[in-house]
């Protein structure tokens, strides 16, 4: 039995934590695509090619929200369950799931495994990894269970007990993991455009999942204080990362809601036919989902030209880490912009440090910012090209 430990250590040492994490996602995608391609996962009379199945598995695991066809049309209960597991694994990470299983089996993690999990979860140190993992899974399933119960209040009367509960689980997991997939209709959530329960529950799950583990635990750390509650004290005790995430999230949600509301207010194909409270709610939903999910309650092909480009830019600022614990594009892009401004003023980039709220961002975060900036410029070009192909020129 002792020969297994050296082999595992050699594998981790040979590949390294980053390659192991990447390979774990490749493995999940390949297994998921094979299961989705099998006939017992698809509806009678439907036969998706393996390439389509690979696309669906990749989209669900990487939680992008893209699909070549409607989930409800193509996949039966088995196929939809496979997609649920793919979304959940994509949101939490296969390495985290395996580590939690080993922890529950009371097997200690060796140093290489702790290092890999530290990189996967973007944790500052490798201390207390098992308890950290348990907290992540505990909060994840609590949030998803709350979302499922709220969604079930609407879906059970409409679809019956069994199907209603299943649809609630599917949508809750998809929203919390920011996957943007649903098994309800062929047109996302457009049938529930004026339903406050569906809109605010899905928005709450998207925002909560997008904030990240670090923000959850930071809020948990500062909220239970026995001293007299004060928003100022709460704010000053939060870490720089949490403050950046909360401020930029609020700013993007607010500005996006206002912009969509103003431009689409009189458009009869989107918000024009709704009452004013419903317009605000629909605009807030689109602003929330544009940044990191993939749902919609209005027809995006009927948007006027300016919101189309606005949607591309907000997608450009989407959250980078699909693992809930990673730094976000919003954080790192603002950090690198601060660095560049200081660099232009002082003419010495090496001497510049991104400083906010009298604290310093680690050098590794700034390097991650440069990488995200390069990758997202490529994604922005692709998104702009797709938008240009989809929307007629007279709408721009």
C-alpha positions in Angstrom: 0.0 0.0 0.0 2.9 2.3 0.6 3.9 2.4 -3.1 0.9 4.6 -4.0 2.1 7.6 -2.1 5.4 8.0 -4.0 3.7 7.5 -7.4 1.2 10.2 -6.6 3.9 12.6 -5.4 6.0 11.9 -8.5 3.0 12.7 -10.7 2.3 15.9 -8.9 6.0 16.9 -9.0 6.3 16.1 -12.7 3.1 17.9 -13.9 3.0 20.6 -11.3 -0.2 22.0 -9.6 -1.3 24.2 -12.6 -1.1 21.3 -15.1 -2.9 19.0 -12.7 -5.7 21.5 -12.3 -6.0 21.9 -16.1 -5.9 18.2 -16.7 -8.6 17.6 -14.2 -10.9 19.9 -16.2 -10.0 18.1 -19.4 -10.8 14.8 -17.8 -14.2 16.0 -16.6 -15.0 17.4 -20.0 -14.1 14.2 -21.8 -16.0 12.0 -19.4 -19.0 14.4 -19.5 -19.0 14.6 -23.3 -19.0 10.8 -23.6 -21.9 10.4 -21.2 -23.9 13.2 -23.0 -23.2 11.5 -26.4 -24.6 8.2 -25.3 -28.2 7.5 -26.5 -29.6 7.0 -23.0 -28.8 10.6 -22.1 -30.8 12.0 -25.0 -34.5 12.3 -25.8 -36.1 9.7 -28.1 -35.6 10.6 -31.7 -32.7 13.1 -30.9 -29.1 12.2 -31.7 -26.4 14.9 -31.0 -23.0 14.4 -32.6 -20.0 13.9 -30.3 -18.7 17.3 -31.3 -22.0 18.9 -30.0 -21.7 16.8 -26.9 -18.1 17.9 -26.4 -19.2 21.5 -26.8 -22.0 21.2 -24.2 -19.7 19.5 -21.7 -17.1 22.2 -22.2 -19.7 24.9 -21.8 -21.2 23.4 -18.7 -17.8 22.6 -17.0 -16.3 26.0 -17.9 -19.7 27.6 -17.0 -20.0 29.8 -20.1 -23.7 29.5 -20.8 -23.3 28.6 -24.5 -25.4 25.8 -26.1 -25.9 24.6 -29.7 -29.5 23.6 -28.8 -32.0 23.8 -26.0 -31.3 21.5 -23.0 -35.0 20.6 -22.7 -35.2 19.6 -26.4 -32.1 17.4 -26.5 -31.5 15.8 -23.1 -33.7 13.6 -20.9 -33.4 13.3 -17.1 -30.1 11.5 -17.2 -28.5 14.0 -19.6 -29.7 16.9 -17.6 -28.3 15.3 -14.4 -24.9 14.9 -16.1 -25.1 18.6 -16.9 -25.8 19.5 -13.3 -22.8 17.6 -12.1 -20.6 19.2 -14.8 -21.8 22.7 -13.7 -21.2 21.9 -10.1 -17.7 20.5 -10.7 -16.9 23.4 -12.9 -17.9 25.8 -10.2 -16.1 24.1 -7.4 -13.2 22.2 -9.1 -12.6 18.5 -9.4 -9.5 18.8 -7.2 -11.5 20.4 -4.5 -14.1 17.6 -4.7 -11.5 14.9 -4.5 -9.7 16.5 -1.6 -12.9 16.8 0.3 -13.6 13.1 -0.3 -10.2 12.2 1.0 -10.7 14.4 4.0 -14.0 12.8 4.8 -12.3 9.5 4.5 -10.0 10.7 7.2 -6.9 10.5 5.0 -4.4 13.3 5.5 -3.3 15.4 2.5 0.4 15.5 1.7 2.3 18.6 1.0 2.0 18.4 -2.8 -1.8 18.0 -2.6 -2.0 21.0 -0.3 0.1 23.0 -2.7 -2.1 22.1 -5.6 -5.3 23.0 -3.6 -3.7 26.2 -2.5 -3.2 27.2 -6.2 -6.6 26.0 -7.2 -8.4 27.9 -4.5 -6.1 30.9 -4.6 -5.5 30.6 -0.9 -2.6 32.6 0.6 -1.2 29.7 2.5 -1.7 25.9 2.8 -2.8 26.0 6.4 -6.0 24.4 7.5 -7.0 23.3 3.9 -9.5 20.6 5.0 -11.6 23.0 7.2 -11.4 25.6 4.4 -12.8 23.0 1.9 -15.5 22.0 4.3 -16.6 25.6 4.7 -16.6 26.2 0.9 -18.9 23.2 0.3 -21.1 24.0 3.3 -21.8 27.5 2.1 -22.2 26.4 -1.5 -24.9 23.9 -0.7 -26.6 26.2 1.8 -26.9 29.0 -0.8 -28.0 26.5 -3.5 -30.6 25.0 -1.1 -32.0 28.4 -0.3 -32.3 29.2 -4.0 -33.9 25.8 -4.7 -36.6 26.3 -2.1 -37.4 29.8 -3.4 -37.6 28.6 -7.0 -39.7 25.6 -6.0 -42.4 28.0 -4.7 -42.9 28.9 -8.4 -42.1 25.7 -10.2 -43.9 23.1 -8.1 -47.4 24.7 -8.8 -46.5 25.0 -12.5 -44.7 21.7 -13.2 -45.8 19.4 -10.3 -43.8 18.2 -7.3 -41.1 16.0 -8.9 -40.4 18.0 -12.0 -40.8 21.3 -10.2 -38.2 20.3 -7.6 -35.8 19.0 -10.3 -36.1 22.2 -12.3 -35.4 24.2 -9.1 -32.3 22.2 -8.4 -31.0 22.6 -12.0 -31.6 26.4 -12.1 -30.3 27.0 -8.6 -27.0 25.1 -9.4 -26.7 26.8 -12.8 -27.3 30.3 -11.4 -25.0 29.9 -8.4 -22.2 28.5 -10.5 -22.8 31.3 -13.1 -23.4 28.7 -15.8 -26.4 30.4 -17.5 -28.1 27.1 -18.5 -31.7 26.1 -17.8 -33.9 23.1 -18.5 -37.2 24.9 -18.5 -37.9 26.6 -21.9 -36.2 27.1 -25.2 -35.8 30.9 -24.6 -34.0 31.0 -21.3 -36.1 32.8 -18.7 -38.1 35.1 -21.0 -41.3 33.5 -19.8 -40.6 34.9 -16.3 -39.6 38.4 -17.3 -42.1 40.0 -14.9 -41.9 37.4 -12.1 -40.1 39.0 -9.1 -39.5 35.7 -7.3 -37.6 34.1 -10.3 -35.8 37.3 -11.2 -34.5 38.3 -7.7 -33.7 34.7 -6.7 -31.6 34.0 -9.8 -29.9 37.4 -9.5 -29.1 36.7 -5.8 -27.6 33.4 -6.7 -25.5 34.8 -9.5 -24.2 37.7 -7.3 -23.5 35.5 -4.3 -21.7 32.9 -6.4 -19.7 35.6 -8.3 -18.4 37.3 -5.1 -16.2 34.4 -4.3 -15.1 32.4 -1.3 -12.7 35.1 0.0 -15.5 37.7 0.3 -17.9 35.2 2.0 -15.3 34.3 4.7 -14.2 37.9 5.1 -17.8 39.0 5.7 -18.3 36.1 8.1 -15.2 37.3 10.0 -16.3 40.9 10.5 -20.1 40.5 10.9 -20.3 38.6 14.2 -18.6 41.4 16.2 -20.0 42.0 19.6 -19.4 45.7 19.5 -22.1 48.1 18.4 -22.8 47.6 14.7 -21.3 50.3 12.5 -21.1 50.3 8.7 -17.9 52.3 8.9 -16.3 49.8 11.2 -17.5 46.9 9.1 -16.1 48.6 5.9 -12.7 49.4 7.4 -12.2 45.8 8.8 -12.8 44.2 5.3 -9.8 43.2 3.3 -8.8 45.2 0.2 -9.9 42.3 -2.0 -13.4 42.3 -0.5 -13.7 46.0 -0.8 -12.7 46.0 -4.4 -15.1 43.2 -5.3 -18.1 44.8 -3.4 -17.5 48.3 -4.8 -16.9 47.3 -8.4 -19.8 44.8 -8.3 -22.1 47.5 -7.1 -20.9 50.0 -9.5 -21.2 47.7 -12.5 -24.7 46.5 -11.5 -26.0 50.0 -10.9 -24.5 51.5 -14.0 -25.6 48.6 -16.2 -29.2 48.7 -14.9 -29.4 52.5 -15.4 -28.0 52.3 -19.0 -30.3 49.5 -20.1 -33.3 51.1 -18.5 -32.6 54.5 -20.2 -31.9 53.2 -23.7 -34.5 50.4 -23.8 -37.2 52.2 -21.9 -39.5 52.8 -24.9 -38.4 49.8 -27.0 -41.6 47.7 -27.4 -39.6 44.6 -28.2 -37.8 44.6 -24.9 -38.9 46.8 -21.9 -41.4 49.1 -23.6 -44.5 46.9 -22.8 -43.7 46.5 -19.0 -44.7 48.7 -16.1 -42.0 50.9 -14.6 -41.1 48.5 -11.6 -41.0 45.7 -14.1 -38.7 47.6 -16.4 -36.3 48.3 -13.5 -36.3 44.7 -12.5 -35.7 43.4 -16.0 -32.9 46.0 -16.5 -31.3 44.8 -13.2 -31.6 41.2 -14.3 -29.8 41.8 -17.6 -27.1 43.9 -15.9 -26.5 41.0 -13.5 -26.4 38.2 -16.0 -24.4 40.0 -18.6 -21.3 40.2 -16.4 -20.9 36.5 -15.6 -23.9 34.2 -16.2 -25.9 33.8 -19.5 -29.6 34.0 -18.7 -31.9 36.5 -20.2 -35.5 37.6 -19.7 -35.7 39.8 -22.8 -34.8 39.1 -26.5 -31.2 40.2 -27.0 -31.6 40.2 -30.7 -34.1 43.1 -30.3 -31.8 45.3 -28.3 -30.9 48.7 -29.7 -27.4 49.2 -30.9 -25.8 50.9 -27.9 -26.8 48.2 -25.4 -25.4 45.6 -27.8 -21.9 47.2 -27.5 -22.6 47.8 -23.8 -23.3 44.1 -23.4 -19.9 43.2 -25.1 -18.0 45.6 -22.8 -19.7 44.2 -19.7 -19.0 40.7 -20.8 -15.4 41.9 -21.1 -15.5 42.8 -17.4 -16.9 39.5 -16.4 -15.5 37.5 -13.5 -12.4 35.7 -14.5 -12.2 32.9 -11.9 -15.0 30.4 -12.4 -13.7 28.9 -9.2 -15.4 31.0 -6.6 -12.2 31.6 -4.7 -10.1 33.2 -7.5 -9.4 36.9 -8.0 -11.8 38.5 -10.4 -11.1 40.5 -13.6 -12.7 43.5 -11.9 -10.0 43.4 -9.2 -7.0 42.7 -11.4 -7.9 45.0 -14.2 -8.4 48.0 -11.9 -5.1 47.0 -10.2 -3.2 46.9 -13.4 -4.7 50.2 -14.5 -3.6 51.8 -11.3 -0.1 50.5 -11.9 0.0 51.8 -15.5 -1.1 55.3 -14.4 1.6 55.5 -11.7 4.0 54.1 -14.2 3.3 56.9 -16.7 3.9 59.4 -13.9 7.0 58.0 -12.3 8.6 56.4 -15.4 9.7 53.5 -13.4 7.3 50.5 -13.5 9.4 48.3 -11.1 9.1 51.0 -8.4 5.3 51.3 -8.7 2.9 49.4 -6.5 -0.9 49.3 -6.9 -2.1 51.0 -3.7 -5.7 51.3 -2.6 -7.1 52.1 0.8 -3.4 52.3 2.0 -2.8 48.7 1.3 -0.7 46.9 -1.4 -1.7 44.2 -3.8 0.6 41.3 -4.1 3.0 41.2 -7.1 1.4 37.9 -8.1 -2.0 39.6 -8.4 -0.5 42.2 -10.7 1.0 39.6 -12.9 -2.4 37.8 -13.1 -3.8 41.2 -14.1 -1.5 41.4 -17.1 -2.5 37.9 -18.2 -6.2 38.6 -17.8 -5.8 41.8 -19.8 -4.2 40.0 -22.7 -6.7 37.1 -22.7 -9.7 39.4 -22.4 -8.6 41.6 -25.2 -8.8 38.5 -27.4 -12.2 37.5 -26.0 -13.5 41.1 -26.6 -12.5 41.0 -30.2 -14.3 37.6 -30.7 -17.4 38.9 -28.9 -17.5 42.1 -31.0 -17.2 40.0 -34.2 -20.1 37.7 -33.0 -22.2 40.7 -32.2 -21.5 42.3 -35.5 -22.6 39.2 -37.3 -25.7 38.8 -35.3 -27.2 42.3 -35.2 -28.1 44.1 -38.4 -26.2 47.3 -39.2 -29.4 49.4 -39.0 -29.7 48.6 -35.3 -26.2 49.8 -34.5 
